[in-house]
Every structure is written in C-alpha cells, then in structure tokens.
Amino acid sequence: MSVLEPNDLFQDRGLIKITDGARVCEINTSNELLVTQGALSEAIPFLNVTFEDTNFVAGDSPAVLDFNAAAGRNSVDGYVICDGPGSFTVEFTRDGATYGGVWTMYSGEMIGVRNYDIDSLKITWTADSAYRVNLI
C-alpha cells in the first residue's frame, strides 16, 4: 500500500474516504465500511457492541454475551478487560452452542480478540470483579 498524502483523507457530507488512487475505503452515512477496487465494491456494516458489569458477583454467573444476536453476525475484533479486584474465566463459541478456549483473566488484564470469529462470550465468576467487553 502506498503512503497517503494529506489530501487523500477528507470528510464530505458525513463521508470519510481514504484512497491510494486504485482503492477507496470509506465510512458512509449508514455507518458501513465500503471497500472499492475497480468495479468491485463491498459494504461491510460497522457494528460495535459493548457489554459491561461493574459488580460481577457469583449470582451473575455465567454471563453469556451474545454478539451475534445483537449484530446479526459474528465478531471479528474486540477486547475484554478485567476491571475489578478479582478474576473470572472467559470462553467463546463460534456457533452459539459449543464453547471452548477457556482462559482466566485477573485484575487489570486486557486481551484482544481479533480474528476469533466470536458468536458469544461466556464469562464465569471465580472471584468478585468487573468487566468491560467491546466487540466489532
């Protein structure tokens, strides 16, 4: 990809475009990422869904965070943050039914979940804590 010049990035009528001359990426007024190269064009809806629990206790567990139900597709990027003093486990499903890939998060930790193809996350209590999750 070539280096963009200052005039390659512009905003016009709620539209943001970046181009290198051959390809154009833009975020349109429908909040979609539109990628165009020659005659080929694809619109990708940008859906950002956040989940938060500032007082995650045993009675809240497990918390199933269903991105697919909210966005109509699986997540392609995002993060999970453990904000509270305790810990919890996180696992994910690609199909909405079969969970796996369990990991433990401790106070102050953040993990990125780029390219995990997440339908839903399941957060399970191990000690009183808090979490923030943002999935795209």
C-alpha positions in Angstrom: 0.0 0.0 0.0 1.3 3.4 -0.8 1.7 6.3 1.6 -1.3 8.5 1.8 -0.9 12.2 1.2 -2.8 14.8 3.4 -5.4 15.5 0.7 -6.2 11.7 0.4 -8.1 11.9 3.7 -11.2 14.1 3.5 -14.6 14.5 5.0 -17.6 15.5 2.9 -21.3 15.3 3.8 -20.7 12.8 6.6 -18.5 10.6 4.5 -14.9 9.7 5.3 -12.7 8.4 2.5 -9.2 7.1 2.2 -7.7 6.4 -1.2 -4.3 5.4 -2.7 -5.6 6.1 -6.2 -6.5 2.4 -7.1 -8.6 1.5 -4.0 -11.0 3.5 -1.9 -12.1 2.8 1.7 -14.9 4.9 3.1 -17.3 5.0 6.1 -20.6 6.2 4.7 -23.5 7.9 6.4 -25.1 4.5 7.0 -22.1 3.7 9.2 -20.8 1.0 6.8 -17.3 0.4 5.7 -17.3 0.5 1.9 -14.3 -1.1 0.1 -14.0 -0.4 -3.6 -11.3 -1.6 -6.0 -12.0 -1.0 -9.7 -15.5 -2.3 -10.4 -15.6 -4.4 -7.3 -17.3 -3.0 -4.2 -18.4 -4.4 -0.8 -20.2 -2.7 2.0 -19.4 -4.0 5.5 -21.7 -2.8 8.3 -19.7 -1.5 11.3 -21.4 -2.8 14.4 -19.8 -2.2 17.7 -21.5 -3.9 20.7 -20.4 -3.3 24.3 -21.1 -5.2 27.4 -20.2 -4.1 31.0 -20.8 -5.3 34.6 -19.2 -3.1 37.2 -20.1 -5.5 40.0 -19.7 -9.1 38.7 -20.6 -11.5 41.5 -21.4 -15.2 41.8 -25.1 -14.6 41.2 -24.4 -13.0 37.8 -22.5 -16.0 36.6 -22.2 -17.2 33.9 -22.8 -14.1 31.9 -23.4 -15.0 28.2 -22.6 -12.1 25.9 -24.3 -12.8 22.6 -22.8 -10.6 20.0 -24.4 -12.5 17.1 -27.9 -11.8 18.5 -27.1 -8.1 18.8 -25.3 -7.7 15.4 -26.6 -10.4 13.2 -23.1 -11.8 12.6 -20.0 -13.0 14.5 -17.5 -10.6 15.9 -14.2 -10.0 14.0 -12.4 -7.9 16.6 -12.6 -6.5 20.1 -11.3 -6.8 23.6 -12.1 -8.0 27.1 -11.0 -6.1 30.2 -11.0 -7.3 33.8 -11.7 -4.0 35.8 -12.4 -5.4 39.2 -10.3 -6.7 42.0 -11.0 -10.4 41.4 -10.9 -12.7 38.4 -13.1 -14.6 36.0 -12.8 -17.1 33.2 -13.7 -16.4 29.6 -14.6 -18.8 26.8 -16.1 -18.3 23.4 -18.3 -20.1 20.8 -18.3 -19.7 17.1 -21.6 -21.5 16.5 -23.6 -20.3 19.5 -23.6 -23.7 21.2 -20.1 -25.2 21.6 -17.8 -23.3 24.0 -14.1 -23.7 24.4 -10.8 -21.9 24.6 -11.2 -21.1 28.3 -8.8 -18.6 29.9 -8.6 -16.8 33.2 -8.4 -13.0 33.4 -7.0 -11.3 36.5 -7.4 -7.7 37.8 -6.1 -5.1 35.3 -5.7 -7.5 32.4 -6.9 -6.8 28.8 -7.0 -9.3 25.9 -7.7 -8.5 22.3 -9.9 -11.0 20.3 -9.1 -10.0 16.7 -10.0 -12.8 14.2 -11.5 -15.1 16.9 -14.9 -15.3 15.0 -17.0 -14.9 18.1 -20.7 -15.7 18.2 -20.9 -15.3 22.0 -18.6 -15.0 25.0 -19.2 -16.7 28.4 -17.8 -15.0 31.5 -17.8 -17.2 34.6 -17.2 -15.9 38.1 -14.2 -17.0 40.1 -14.0 -14.0 42.5 -15.9 -10.7 42.7 -14.8 -8.5 39.9 -15.9 -6.3 37.0 -15.6 -6.5 33.2 -15.9 -4.4 30.0 -16.2 -6.1 26.6 -16.3 -4.4 23.2 -16.9 -6.5 20.1 -16.9 -5.4 16.5 
